[in-house]
Amino acid sequence: ETGVTQTPRHLVMGMTNKKSLKCEQHLGHNAMYWYKQSAKKPLELMFVYNFKEQTENNSVPSRFSPECPNSSHLFLHLHTLQPEDSALYLCASSQERDSTEAFFGQGTRLTVV
Amino acid sequence: QKEVEQDPGPLSVPEGAIVSLNCTYSNSAFQYFMWYRQYSRKGPELLMYTYSSGNKEDGRFTAQVDKSSKYISLFIRDSQPSDSATYLCAMRSGGSYIPTFGRGTSLIVHP
């Protein structure tokens, strides 16, 4: 496998469920990111990890909990979400945190019912 | 005023047309300017980036930055139906690693 892989591609969950999104990159990059993409809105950066350490939490509600066990894997744990959290969640990686180019996965389309 | 303004479209053009996609911004500290292309049901992919002002050309694509007007453009020559996608502009300052994205412009190139 190459690039940035996200699973699952689609997820429907109830407001009381707990689920996790997974991201894996095979590029040898040191920085990984979670973004939220909602319809007609700009990409919103949620979290940044650099060498497995979280360096940015962009005022994200605590119902979203990231985890980065190593430089190749990133998780986003979800619990007690709201319908307005329905969006496309994108994982990205870059060689370094200040690299110009980020490589994105295909995203997880999340629907909260 | 949003930091980065981008018309969401859709912009519909015939095949072979020259397409102009634009973003305006308010933060004069922005120095790195990127254009991403996002096909339906896919993640964004970097098309081009420029540093500071000037033009950059790559095949049918030209990126242009006018810092004095705080205005960036992406031109697509001889547009093809395969160019149909959403184009996102993004930019950041030299002192930050966090890019600010526009909303994206949906482009439709019809045969």
Interface residues (C-beta under 8 A of the other chain):
Chain A: V4 K40 K41 P42 L43 L45 V48 E56 L90 A92 R97 D98 T100 E101 A102 F103 F104 G105 Q106 G107
Chain B: V4 P8 Y32 M34 R41 K42 G43 P44 E45 L46 Y49 L88 A90 Y97 I98 P99 T100 F101 G102 R103 G104
